[in-house]
Amino acid sequence: MKSRLAVTAFVAVAVLSAPGCAATYGGEYARSQGTYVSARVGSFYDALAPYGTWVDAGPYGWAWCPLDVPLGWRPYTVGYWAYSDWGWTWMAEDPWGWIPYHYGRWAFDARYGWIWVPGDVWAPAWVAWRFGEGWTGWAALPPDVGWSAAAGISFTSYDLDRSIDRFSWCFVRNRDFGRPRRLAGIAPASRNVTLLRETREVTRYVSSQGIPVERGLRPELIERTTGRSVPRYRVEESRTPLRGGGAVIQGKTIRVYRPDGRLAQELRDRLRQAPPPERRVAPRRLLDRQESERQRLDKVLSSGRRQLEQEHKRELKNPPRGMSRADLRSRQEAERRAQAELEQRQRHVMESREQRFREGSGGRDEGRGRGRGRRAS
């Protein structure tokens, strides 16, 4: 994973003291221009520690790998979208969701699967959007994409399409999007090879009082295709943590929790005092979860194949308008190949991650030379 865009990097640093003592972590890889609302260094580590482990992600430095998620999980899938005066806001239902969905970026790593690269700029969500032909799609923005309050998001449509892996996208039919409930009907990731061709990229971030706000996927687009109104909510900030995470709906209001505090100088001071130490091994409960997922691997992959075949049978009974049966079968064969590729990748990640975590070091020796040489700039 190599960054293709110029991004000023603050290096993540974890400080682990004696066993049982609290540890701290902080980081910001995005551009440090403009006025940002930041989170305290220690809050990231303390809140995420029960649900995953920290790994050395090569060019990205230290990253968090969630381990309490099922095989085939993708970011921004456990929860729902709500539209506010700050744009589409992700209402996370993961117990850890108030951090990784509003700060930093996500990347898919061949060794660990999905990893979160920390950042200290809060946003309602950090995703790219696609729309068209009755579908709405989103995908977590990769670490290549930077942000500044003055210039906005640093990417072009061409760069964004190349940077986001095709299996990262989540697509739902417009009728299932924008409702105040958990998302339903996310298409199998193997169908993305078709849905990426049938939709267009509509991502457009702007700065609203220093806050990154996405204005490309307008609610009017959903309303025109569904005939129903998309609820609008007013944002109200909370200075204390909220029950259920970093954003909750109360009537016509979305209350959001955005911890304050600047990180830049604190990170520089911490890096001068001590280099990043060896990473901590995942807790036993999470390692057991990985073992359970490995035992369910064949069953989960078989379920994904059945879901895809059911979609194909429905299409054959009611083919898309203007598409010949031969073209439809060709498209379905491309999706079957994508499903086989996706299954191979999932098997590889499961085996690689299990081996690294079971070794009790998380690939510690491999990361020594990389993580320790990084410095904040």
C-alpha atoms as a printed R data frame, in Angstrom:
    type eleno elety resid chain resno       x       y       z
1   ATOM     1    CA   MET     A     1   0.000   0.000   0.000
2   ATOM     2    CA   LYS     A     2   1.754   3.118  -1.176
3   ATOM     3    CA   SER     A     3   0.495   6.638  -0.812
4   ATOM     4    CA   ARG     A     4  -0.109   8.290  -4.164
5   ATOM     5    CA   LEU     A     5  -0.890  11.739  -2.863
6   ATOM     6    CA   ALA     A     6   1.246  14.186  -0.956
7   ATOM     7    CA   VAL     A     7   0.216  13.898   2.673
8   ATOM     8    CA   THR     A     8   2.016  15.360   5.648
9   ATOM     9    CA   ALA     A     9   2.381  12.558   8.181
10  ATOM    10    CA   PHE     A    10   2.182  12.633  11.927
11  ATOM    11    CA   VAL     A    11   3.424   9.273  13.107
12  ATOM    12    CA   ALA     A    12   1.298   7.190  15.449
13  ATOM    13    CA   VAL     A    13   2.933   6.383  18.742
14  ATOM    14    CA   ALA     A    14   1.823   3.925  21.406
15  ATOM    15    CA   VAL     A    15   3.287   4.068  24.873
16  ATOM    16    CA   LEU     A    16   2.738   0.885  26.861
17  ATOM    17    CA   SER     A    17   3.747   0.852  30.473
18  ATOM    18    CA   ALA     A    18   3.706  -2.096  32.877
19  ATOM    19    CA   PRO     A    19   1.044  -4.783  32.301
20  ATOM    20    CA   GLY     A    20  -2.361  -3.575  33.415
21  ATOM    21    CA   CYS     A    21  -1.417   0.109  33.212
22  ATOM    22    CA   ALA     A    22  -3.121   2.474  30.828
23  ATOM    23    CA   ALA     A    23  -1.479   3.109  27.476
24  ATOM    24    CA   THR     A    24  -1.715   6.060  25.132
25  ATOM    25    CA   TYR     A    25  -1.830   6.389  21.387
26  ATOM    26    CA   GLY     A    26  -2.205   9.213  18.952
27  ATOM    27    CA   GLY     A    27  -1.614  10.034  15.333
28  ATOM    28    CA   GLU     A    28  -2.541  12.212  12.381
29  ATOM    29    CA   TYR     A    29  -1.497  11.576   8.796
30  ATOM    30    CA   ALA     A    30  -3.723  14.246   7.189
31  ATOM    31    CA   ARG     A    31  -2.523  17.718   6.270
32  ATOM    32    CA   SER     A    32  -2.132  19.976   9.273
33  ATOM    33    CA   GLN     A    33  -3.551  23.153   7.767
34  ATOM    34    CA   GLY     A    34  -6.564  25.049   9.046
35  ATOM    35    CA   THR     A    35  -8.356  24.775  12.376
36  ATOM    36    CA   TYR     A    36  -9.122  21.238  13.502
37  ATOM    37    CA   VAL     A    37 -11.084  19.787  16.375
38  ATOM    38    CA   SER     A    38  -8.914  17.034  17.788
39  ATOM    39    CA   ALA     A    39  -9.157  14.138  20.192
40  ATOM    40    CA   ARG     A    40  -7.027  13.488  23.237
41  ATOM    41    CA   VAL     A    41  -4.068  11.189  22.640
42  ATOM    42    CA   GLY     A    42  -5.011   8.593  25.222
43  ATOM    43    CA   SER     A    43  -8.707   8.312  24.374
44  ATOM    44    CA   PHE     A    44  -8.091   6.504  21.086
45  ATOM    45    CA   TYR     A    45  -6.058   3.705  22.608
46  ATOM    46    CA   ASP     A    46  -8.146   3.183  25.736
47  ATOM    47    CA   ALA     A    47 -11.468   2.998  23.872
48  ATOM    48    CA   LEU     A    48 -10.278   0.620  21.130
49  ATOM    49    CA   ALA     A    49  -8.067  -1.754  23.142
50  ATOM    50    CA   PRO     A    50 -10.882  -4.164  24.156
51  ATOM    51    CA   TYR     A    51 -11.944  -4.746  20.535
52  ATOM    52    CA   GLY     A    52  -8.766  -5.180  18.497
53  ATOM    53    CA   THR     A    53  -5.003  -4.912  18.381
54  ATOM    54    CA   TRP     A    54  -2.382  -2.492  17.095
55  ATOM    55    CA   VAL     A    55  -0.227  -3.520  14.123
56  ATOM    56    CA   ASP     A    56   2.611  -1.982  12.130
57  ATOM    57    CA   ALA     A    57   1.037  -1.061   8.781
58  ATOM    58    CA   GLY     A    58   4.235  -0.256   6.904
59  ATOM    59    CA   PRO     A    59   3.974   3.178   5.238
60  ATOM    60    CA   TYR     A    60   1.047   4.140   7.485
61  ATOM    61    CA   GLY     A    61   2.815   3.436  10.766
62  ATOM    62    CA   TRP     A    62   0.737   2.141  13.658
63  ATOM    63    CA   ALA     A    63  -2.829   1.082  12.837
64  ATOM    64    CA   TRP     A    64  -5.678  -0.560  14.700
65  ATOM    65    CA   CYS     A    65  -7.053  -3.899  13.506
66  ATOM    66    CA   PRO     A    66 -10.596  -4.735  14.702
67  ATOM    67    CA   LEU     A    67 -10.918  -8.365  15.791
68  ATOM    68    CA   ASP     A    68 -14.511  -8.509  17.019
69  ATOM    69    CA   VAL     A    69 -15.947  -8.390  13.487
70  ATOM    70    CA   PRO     A    70 -17.103 -11.333  11.333
71  ATOM    71    CA   LEU     A    71 -15.402 -12.625   8.220
72  ATOM    72    CA   GLY     A    72 -16.174 -10.449   5.216
73  ATOM    73    CA   TRP     A    73 -16.911  -7.375   7.341
74  ATOM    74    CA   ARG     A    74 -16.372  -3.930   5.805
75  ATOM    75    CA   PRO     A    75 -16.233  -0.511   7.513
76  ATOM    76    CA   TYR     A    76 -19.472   1.493   7.699
77  ATOM    77    CA   THR     A    77 -21.814  -1.516   7.641
78  ATOM    78    CA   VAL     A    78 -22.994  -1.902  11.274
79  ATOM    79    CA   GLY     A    79 -25.255   1.101  11.682
80  ATOM    80    CA   TYR     A    80 -27.079   3.472   9.329
81  ATOM    81    CA   TRP     A    81 -26.873   6.851   7.605
82  ATOM    82    CA   ALA     A    82 -28.692  10.001   8.750
83  ATOM    83    CA   TYR     A    83 -28.670  13.363   6.982
84  ATOM    84    CA   SER     A    84 -27.858  16.439   9.046
85  ATOM    85    CA   ASP     A    85 -26.776  20.021   8.416
86  ATOM    86    CA   TRP     A    86 -23.257  18.493   8.390
87  ATOM    87    CA   GLY     A    87 -24.178  16.096   5.600
88  ATOM    88    CA   TRP     A    88 -24.505  12.306   5.797
89  ATOM    89    CA   THR     A    89 -23.546  11.225   9.306
90  ATOM    90    CA   TRP     A    90 -22.708   7.634  10.176
91  ATOM    91    CA   MET     A    91 -24.715   6.369  13.145
92  ATOM    92    CA   ALA     A    92 -22.431   3.579  14.310
93  ATOM    93    CA   GLU     A    93 -23.703   0.606  16.270
94  ATOM    94    CA   ASP     A    94 -20.268  -0.945  16.808
95  ATOM    95    CA   PRO     A    95 -19.232  -0.444  20.459
96  ATOM    96    CA   TRP     A    96 -16.037   1.262  19.253
97  ATOM    97    CA   GLY     A    97 -17.601   3.154  16.345
98  ATOM    98    CA   TRP     A    98 -17.388   6.706  17.706
99  ATOM    99    CA   ILE     A    99 -13.664   6.832  16.865
100 ATOM   100    CA   PRO     A   100 -12.716   5.021  13.614
101 ATOM   101    CA   TYR     A   101 -15.748   6.203  11.624
102 ATOM   102    CA   HIS     A   102 -15.236   9.880  12.445
103 ATOM   103    CA   TYR     A   103 -11.437  10.192  12.688
104 ATOM   104    CA   GLY     A   104  -8.753   8.814  10.370
105 ATOM   105    CA   ARG     A   105  -9.040   6.496   7.370
106 ATOM   106    CA   TRP     A   106  -9.344   2.780   6.600
107 ATOM   107    CA   ALA     A   107  -7.205   0.491   4.452
108 ATOM   108    CA   PHE     A   108  -7.359  -3.175   3.514
109 ATOM   109    CA   ASP     A   109  -4.124  -4.942   4.363
110 ATOM   110    CA   ALA     A   110  -3.324  -8.346   2.836
111 ATOM   111    CA   ARG     A   111  -1.896  -9.551   6.177
112 ATOM   112    CA   TYR     A   112  -4.464  -8.285   8.644
113 ATOM   113    CA   GLY     A   113  -7.577  -7.395   6.679
114 ATOM   114    CA   TRP     A   114  -9.162  -4.038   7.511
115 ATOM   115    CA   ILE     A   115  -7.039  -1.640   9.542
116 ATOM   116    CA   TRP     A   116  -7.755   1.852  10.790
117 ATOM   117    CA   VAL     A   117  -5.070   4.526  10.378
118 ATOM   118    CA   PRO     A   118  -5.651   7.178  13.082
119 ATOM   119    CA   GLY     A   119  -6.262  10.839  12.432
120 ATOM   120    CA   ASP     A   120  -7.278  13.736  14.672
121 ATOM   121    CA   VAL     A   121  -9.735  15.513  12.336
122 ATOM   122    CA   TRP     A   122 -13.396  14.761  13.092
123 ATOM   123    CA   ALA     A   123 -15.928  14.379  10.276
124 ATOM   124    CA   PRO     A   124 -19.503  13.050  10.110
125 ATOM   125    CA   ALA     A   125 -17.953  10.216   8.066
126 ATOM   126    CA   TRP     A   126 -14.883   9.687   5.890
127 ATOM   127    CA   VAL     A   127 -16.296   7.941   2.817
128 ATOM   128    CA   ALA     A   128 -16.552   8.226  -0.961
129 ATOM   129    CA   TRP     A   129 -19.970   8.010  -2.629
130 ATOM   130    CA   ARG     A   130 -21.417   6.550  -5.814
131 ATOM   131    CA   PHE     A   131 -24.955   6.826  -7.174
132 ATOM   132    CA   GLY     A   132 -27.034   5.672 -10.114
133 ATOM   133    CA   GLU     A   133 -29.327   3.039 -11.616
134 ATOM   134    CA   GLY     A   134 -31.275   2.651  -8.404
135 ATOM   135    CA   TRP     A   135 -28.201   2.073  -6.207
136 ATOM   136    CA   THR     A   136 -26.299   4.099  -3.608
137 ATOM   137    CA   GLY     A   137 -22.758   3.071  -2.699
138 ATOM   138    CA   TRP     A   138 -20.090   4.162  -0.269
139 ATOM   139    CA   ALA     A   139 -16.572   3.113   0.668
140 ATOM   140    CA   ALA     A   140 -14.170   4.153   3.402
141 ATOM   141    CA   LEU     A   141 -11.677   6.732   2.161
142 ATOM   142    CA   PRO     A   142  -8.113   5.357   2.075
143 ATOM   143    CA   PRO     A   143  -5.136   6.940   3.882
144 ATOM   144    CA   ASP     A   144  -3.951   8.326   0.518
145 ATOM   145    CA   VAL     A   145  -6.694  10.950   0.764
146 ATOM   146    CA   GLY     A   146  -5.673  14.022   2.750
147 ATOM   147    CA   TRP     A   147  -7.674  16.940   4.089
148 ATOM   148    CA   SER     A   148  -7.113  20.605   4.815
149 ATOM   149    CA   ALA     A   149  -9.709  23.127   5.902
150 ATOM   150    CA   ALA     A   150  -8.376  25.533   3.267
151 ATOM   151    CA   ALA     A   151  -8.248  23.178   0.254
152 ATOM   152    CA   GLY     A   152 -10.620  20.372   1.268
153 ATOM   153    CA   ILE     A   153 -10.084  16.741   0.275
154 ATOM   154    CA   SER     A   154  -6.949  16.063  -1.785
155 ATOM   155    CA   PHE     A   155  -7.913  13.686  -4.571
156 ATOM   156    CA   THR     A   156  -9.264  13.549  -8.097
157 ATOM   157    CA   SER     A   157 -11.982  11.233  -9.357
158 ATOM   158    CA   TYR     A   158  -9.354   9.200 -11.197
159 ATOM   159    CA   ASP     A   159  -7.151   8.875  -8.124
160 ATOM   160    CA   LEU     A   160 -10.108   8.001  -5.910
161 ATOM   161    CA   ASP     A   161 -11.311   5.222  -8.195
162 ATOM   162    CA   ARG     A   162  -7.808   3.771  -8.298
163 ATOM   163    CA   SER     A   163  -7.198   4.102  -4.562
164 ATOM   164    CA   ILE     A   164 -10.356   2.343  -3.377
165 ATOM   165    CA   ASP     A   165 -10.361  -1.415  -3.762
166 ATOM   166    CA   ARG     A   166 -13.449  -2.659  -5.598
167 ATOM   167    CA   PHE     A   167 -14.417  -5.031  -2.782
168 ATOM   168    CA   SER     A   168 -14.423  -2.115  -0.320
169 ATOM   169    CA   TRP     A   169 -17.613  -0.611  -1.695
170 ATOM   170    CA   CYS     A   170 -20.998  -1.169  -0.047
171 ATOM   171    CA   PHE     A   171 -24.085  -0.868  -2.252
172 ATOM   172    CA   VAL     A   172 -27.756  -0.814  -1.275
173 ATOM   173    CA   ARG     A   173 -30.827  -0.075  -3.330
174 ATOM   174    CA   ASN     A   174 -31.993   3.500  -2.939
175 ATOM   175    CA   ARG     A   175 -35.202   2.342  -1.246
176 ATOM   176    CA   ASP     A   176 -33.098   0.915   1.623
177 ATOM   177    CA   PHE     A   177 -30.863   3.959   2.019
178 ATOM   178    CA   GLY     A   178 -31.345   6.881   4.411
179 ATOM   179    CA   ARG     A   179 -33.815   5.197   6.756
180 ATOM   180    CA   PRO     A   180 -33.369   5.597  10.541
181 ATOM   181    CA   ARG     A   181 -32.551   1.955  11.168
182 ATOM   182    CA   ARG     A   182 -29.733  -0.519  10.629
183 ATOM   183    CA   LEU     A   183 -28.814  -0.965   6.991
184 ATOM   184    CA   ALA     A   184 -30.371  -3.914   5.199
185 ATOM   185    CA   GLY     A   185 -29.789  -5.447   1.816
186 ATOM   186    CA   ILE     A   186 -26.107  -4.634   1.259
187 ATOM   187    CA   ALA     A   187 -25.231  -6.318  -2.034
188 ATOM   188    CA   PRO     A   188 -22.604  -9.086  -2.059
189 ATOM   189    CA   ALA     A   189 -19.179  -7.533  -2.593
190 ATOM   190    CA   SER     A   190 -18.726  -9.726  -5.682
191 ATOM   191    CA   ARG     A   191 -21.499  -7.710  -7.376
192 ATOM   192    CA   ASN     A   192 -19.394  -4.573  -7.132
193 ATOM   193    CA   VAL     A   193 -17.766  -5.343 -10.482
194 ATOM   194    CA   THR     A   194 -21.163  -4.604 -12.032
195 ATOM   195    CA   LEU     A   195 -22.373  -1.860  -9.704
196 ATOM   196    CA   LEU     A   196 -19.192   0.188 -10.098
197 ATOM   197    CA   ARG     A   197 -19.859   0.372 -13.830
198 ATOM   198    CA   GLU     A   198 -23.512   1.284 -13.387
199 ATOM   199    CA   THR     A   199 -22.991   4.082 -10.855
200 ATOM   200    CA   ARG     A   200 -21.064   7.342 -10.973
201 ATOM   201    CA   GLU     A   201 -18.740   8.903  -8.405
202 ATOM   202    CA   VAL     A   202 -20.408  11.867  -6.667
203 ATOM   203    CA   THR     A   203 -18.018  12.599  -3.768
204 ATOM   204    CA   ARG     A   204 -17.644  16.312  -2.962
205 ATOM   205    CA   TYR     A   205 -16.226  17.443   0.380
206 ATOM   206    CA   VAL     A   206 -16.322  21.058   1.525
207 ATOM   207    CA   SER     A   207 -15.291  22.791   4.718
208 ATOM   208    CA   SER     A   208 -18.086  24.091   6.942
209 ATOM   209    CA   GLN     A   209 -16.582  26.098   9.784
210 ATOM   210    CA   GLY     A   210 -13.519  23.871   9.581
211 ATOM   211    CA   ILE     A   211 -15.528  20.621   9.592
212 ATOM   212    CA   PRO     A   212 -15.220  18.272   6.566
213 ATOM   213    CA   VAL     A   213 -18.761  17.994   5.135
214 ATOM   214    CA   GLU     A   214 -19.754  15.848   2.141
215 ATOM   215    CA   ARG     A   215 -22.210  17.563  -0.238
216 ATOM   216    CA   GLY     A   216 -22.041  15.363  -3.358
217 ATOM   217    CA   LEU     A   217 -24.704  12.814  -2.424
218 ATOM   218    CA   ARG     A   218 -27.584  15.246  -2.048
219 ATOM   219    CA   PRO     A   219 -30.712  13.902  -0.324
220 ATOM   220    CA   GLU     A   220 -32.706  15.133  -3.325
221 ATOM   221    CA   LEU     A   221 -31.072  12.373  -5.394
222 ATOM   222    CA   ILE     A   222 -32.530   9.736  -3.076
223 ATOM   223    CA   GLU     A   223 -35.911  11.489  -2.883
224 ATOM   224    CA   ARG     A   224 -36.319  11.684  -6.667
225 ATOM   225    CA   THR     A   225 -35.713   7.959  -7.134
226 ATOM   226    CA   THR     A   226 -37.712   6.706  -4.137
227 ATOM   227    CA   GLY     A   227 -40.560   9.196  -3.890
228 ATOM   228    CA   ARG     A   228 -40.098   9.511  -0.136
229 ATOM   229    CA   SER     A   229 -38.683  12.302   1.961
230 ATOM   230    CA   VAL     A   230 -35.257  11.918   3.594
231 ATOM   231    CA   PRO     A   231 -35.389  13.085   7.238
232 ATOM   232    CA   ARG     A   232 -33.186  16.098   8.049
233 ATOM   233    CA   TYR     A   233 -31.581  16.530  11.447
234 ATOM   234    CA   ARG     A   234 -29.966  19.463  13.202
235 ATOM   235    CA   VAL     A   235 -26.557  18.869  14.787
236 ATOM   236    CA   GLU     A   236 -26.061  19.606  18.449
237 ATOM   237    CA   GLU     A   237 -22.666  19.045  20.041
238 ATOM   238    CA   SER     A   238 -22.185  17.274  23.350
239 ATOM   239    CA   ARG     A   239 -19.175  17.914  25.570
240 ATOM   240    CA   THR     A   240 -19.531  14.568  27.343
241 ATOM   241    CA   PRO     A   241 -19.518  11.005  25.962
242 ATOM   242    CA   LEU     A   242 -22.898   9.777  24.750
243 ATOM   243    CA   ARG     A   243 -24.493   6.472  25.562
244 ATOM   244    CA   GLY     A   244 -24.187   4.344  22.426
245 ATOM   245    CA   GLY     A   245 -21.203   6.134  20.891
246 ATOM   246    CA   GLY     A   246 -20.306   9.422  19.273
247 ATOM   247    CA   ALA     A   247 -23.655  10.279  17.658
248 ATOM   248    CA   VAL     A   248 -27.250   9.668  18.724
249 ATOM   249    CA   ILE     A   249 -30.600  10.823  17.360
250 ATOM   250    CA   GLN     A   250 -32.916  12.640  19.734
251 ATOM   251    CA   GLY     A   251 -36.086  13.772  17.987
252 ATOM   252    CA   LYS     A   252 -35.040  16.027  15.114
253 ATOM   253    CA   THR     A   253 -31.522  16.440  16.480
254 ATOM   254    CA   ILE     A   254 -28.300  14.460  16.094
255 ATOM   255    CA   ARG     A   255 -26.136  14.908  19.164
256 ATOM   256    CA   VAL     A   256 -22.451  14.357  18.401
257 ATOM   257    CA   TYR     A   257 -19.469  13.938  20.694
258 ATOM   258    CA   ARG     A   258 -16.213  15.434  19.402
259 ATOM   259    CA   PRO     A   259 -13.427  15.402  22.009
260 ATOM   260    CA   ASP     A   260 -11.358  18.575  21.955
261 ATOM   261    CA   GLY     A   261  -7.608  19.051  22.219
262 ATOM   262    CA   ARG     A   262  -4.706  19.584  19.833
263 ATOM   263    CA   LEU     A   263  -2.343  16.707  19.176
264 ATOM   264    CA   ALA     A   264   0.496  18.069  17.070
265 ATOM   265    CA   GLN     A   265   2.835  19.378  19.758
266 ATOM   266    CA   GLU     A   266   1.984  16.569  22.163
267 ATOM   267    CA   LEU     A   267   2.835  13.979  19.534
268 ATOM   268    CA   ARG     A   268   6.136  15.653  18.735
269 ATOM   269    CA   ASP     A   269   7.041  15.761  22.417
270 ATOM   270    CA   ARG     A   270   6.111  12.131  22.922
271 ATOM   271    CA   LEU     A   271   8.106  10.982  19.898
272 ATOM   272    CA   ARG     A   272  11.163  12.825  21.165
273 ATOM   273    CA   GLN     A   273  10.832  11.085  24.525
274 ATOM   274    CA   ALA     A   274  10.414   7.491  23.318
275 ATOM   275    CA   PRO     A   275  10.126   5.548  20.027
276 ATOM   276    CA   PRO     A   276   7.106   3.316  19.408
277 ATOM   277    CA   PRO     A   277   7.462   0.148  21.528
278 ATOM   278    CA   GLU     A   278   6.647  -3.411  20.561
279 ATOM   279    CA   ARG     A   279   2.970  -3.898  19.875
280 ATOM   280    CA   ARG     A   280   0.668  -5.587  22.340
281 ATOM   281    CA   VAL     A   281  -0.707  -9.066  21.658
282 ATOM   282    CA   ALA     A   282  -4.469  -9.216  21.136
283 ATOM   283    CA   PRO     A   283  -6.509 -10.165  24.230
284 ATOM   284    CA   ARG     A   284  -7.385 -13.841  24.616
285 ATOM   285    CA   ARG     A   285 -11.087 -13.193  24.021
286 ATOM   286    CA   LEU     A   286 -10.337 -11.676  20.610
287 ATOM   287    CA   LEU     A   287  -7.917 -14.446  19.679
288 ATOM   288    CA   ASP     A   288 -10.640 -16.945  20.521
289 ATOM   289    CA   ARG     A   289 -12.966 -14.976  18.256
290 ATOM   290    CA   GLN     A   290 -10.472 -15.395  15.417
291 ATOM   291    CA   GLU     A   291 -10.360 -19.135  16.011
292 ATOM   292    CA   SER     A   292 -14.154 -19.275  15.924
293 ATOM   293    CA   GLU     A   293 -14.219 -17.333  12.647
294 ATOM   294    CA   ARG     A   294 -11.653 -19.693  11.141
295 ATOM   295    CA   GLN     A   295 -13.826 -22.688  11.996
296 ATOM   296    CA   ARG     A   296 -16.797 -20.980  10.342
297 ATOM   297    CA   LEU     A   297 -14.820 -19.980   7.247
298 ATOM   298    CA   ASP     A   298 -16.202 -22.557   4.811
299 ATOM   299    CA   LYS     A   299 -19.761 -22.022   5.992
300 ATOM   300    CA   VAL     A   300 -19.528 -18.243   5.601
301 ATOM   301    CA   LEU     A   301 -18.000 -18.462   2.133
302 ATOM   302    CA   SER     A   302 -20.639 -20.971   1.052
303 ATOM   303    CA   SER     A   303 -23.353 -18.616   2.271
304 ATOM   304    CA   GLY     A   304 -21.884 -15.803   0.171
305 ATOM   305    CA   ARG     A   305 -21.951 -17.979  -2.930
306 ATOM   306    CA   ARG     A   306 -25.597 -18.920  -2.322
307 ATOM   307    CA   GLN     A   307 -26.553 -15.274  -1.882
308 ATOM   308    CA   LEU     A   308 -24.924 -14.394  -5.206
309 ATOM   309    CA   GLU     A   309 -26.622 -17.278  -7.003
310 ATOM   310    CA   GLN     A   310 -30.002 -16.216  -5.636
311 ATOM   311    CA   GLU     A   311 -29.425 -12.738  -7.056
312 ATOM   312    CA   HIS     A   312 -28.524 -14.291 -10.402
313 ATOM   313    CA   LYS     A   313 -31.672 -16.435 -10.490
314 ATOM   314    CA   ARG     A   314 -33.832 -13.379  -9.827
315 ATOM   315    CA   GLU     A   315 -32.112 -11.511 -12.655
316 ATOM   316    CA   LEU     A   316 -32.644 -14.384 -15.103
317 ATOM   317    CA   LYS     A   317 -36.358 -14.389 -14.295
318 ATOM   318    CA   ASN     A   318 -36.594 -10.612 -14.685
319 ATOM   319    CA   PRO     A   319 -33.618  -9.397 -16.798
320 ATOM   320    CA   PRO     A   320 -32.553  -5.734 -16.605
321 ATOM   321    CA   ARG     A   321 -34.273  -3.583 -19.186
322 ATOM   322    CA   GLY     A   322 -32.412  -3.416 -22.483
323 ATOM   323    CA   MET     A   323 -29.972  -6.227 -21.636
324 ATOM   324    CA   SER     A   324 -29.819  -9.393 -23.714
325 ATOM   325    CA   ARG     A   325 -29.721 -12.766 -21.990
326 ATOM   326    CA   ALA     A   326 -26.226 -13.356 -23.394
327 ATOM   327    CA   ASP     A   327 -24.948 -10.082 -21.913
328 ATOM   328    CA   LEU     A   328 -26.594 -10.902 -18.605
329 ATOM   329    CA   ARG     A   329 -24.917 -14.304 -18.428
330 ATOM   330    CA   SER     A   330 -21.570 -12.689 -19.270
331 ATOM   331    CA   ARG     A   331 -22.054 -10.176 -16.476
332 ATOM   332    CA   GLN     A   332 -22.976 -12.892 -14.025
333 ATOM   333    CA   GLU     A   333 -19.907 -14.914 -14.960
334 ATOM   334    CA   ALA     A   334 -17.731 -11.861 -14.173
335 ATOM   335    CA   GLU     A   335 -19.394 -11.662 -10.757
336 ATOM   336    CA   ARG     A   336 -18.723 -15.369 -10.121
337 ATOM   337    CA   ARG     A   337 -15.044 -14.801 -10.893
338 ATOM   338    CA   ALA     A   338 -15.060 -11.846  -8.508
339 ATOM   339    CA   GLN     A   339 -16.644 -14.059  -5.839
340 ATOM   340    CA   ALA     A   340 -13.864 -16.625  -6.264
341 ATOM   341    CA   GLU     A   341 -11.245 -13.862  -5.980
342 ATOM   342    CA   LEU     A   342 -12.947 -12.476  -2.874
343 ATOM   343    CA   GLU     A   343 -13.042 -15.909  -1.221
344 ATOM   344    CA   GLN     A   344  -9.344 -16.450  -1.940
345 ATOM   345    CA   ARG     A   345  -8.509 -13.104  -0.384
346 ATOM   346    CA   GLN     A   346 -10.588 -13.813   2.705
347 ATOM   347    CA   ARG     A   347  -8.909 -17.176   3.197
348 ATOM   348    CA   HIS     A   348  -5.475 -15.591   2.843
349 ATOM   349    CA   VAL     A   349  -6.238 -12.863   5.375
350 ATOM   350    CA   MET     A   350  -7.665 -15.338   7.859
351 ATOM   351    CA   GLU     A   351  -4.631 -17.615   7.639
352 ATOM   352    CA   SER     A   352  -2.096 -14.784   7.682
353 ATOM   353    CA   ARG     A   353  -3.691 -12.930  10.581
354 ATOM   354    CA   GLU     A   354  -4.186 -16.066  12.634
355 ATOM   355    CA   GLN     A   355  -0.542 -17.047  12.175
356 ATOM   356    CA   ARG     A   356   0.759 -13.625  13.186
357 ATOM   357    CA   PHE     A   357  -1.451 -13.295  16.245
358 ATOM   358    CA   ARG     A   358  -0.874 -16.863  17.379
359 ATOM   359    CA   GLU     A   359   2.863 -16.281  17.302
360 ATOM   360    CA   GLY     A   360   2.267 -13.950  20.209
361 ATOM   361    CA   SER     A   361   4.123 -11.039  18.648
362 ATOM   362    CA   GLY     A   362   1.892  -9.721  15.865
363 ATOM   363    CA   GLY     A   363   4.813  -9.714  13.427
364 ATOM   364    CA   ARG     A   364   6.946  -7.773  15.894
365 ATOM   365    CA   ASP     A   365  10.283  -8.572  14.330
366 ATOM   366    CA   GLU     A   366   9.135  -7.491  10.897
367 ATOM   367    CA   GLY     A   367   7.964  -4.111  12.137
368 ATOM   368    CA   ARG     A   368  10.971  -3.094  14.215
369 ATOM   369    CA   GLY     A   369  12.890  -1.406  11.486
370 ATOM   370    CA   ARG     A   370   9.911   0.406  10.032
371 ATOM   371    CA   GLY     A   371   7.862   1.799  12.897
372 ATOM   372    CA   ARG     A   372  10.778   3.131  14.926
373 ATOM   373    CA   GLY     A   373  12.353   5.223  12.225
374 ATOM   374    CA   ARG     A   374   9.325   7.467  11.668
375 ATOM   375    CA   ARG     A   375   9.119  11.001  13.022
376 ATOM   376    CA   ALA     A   376   6.432  13.637  13.114
377 ATOM   377    CA   SER     A   377   6.736  16.487  10.679
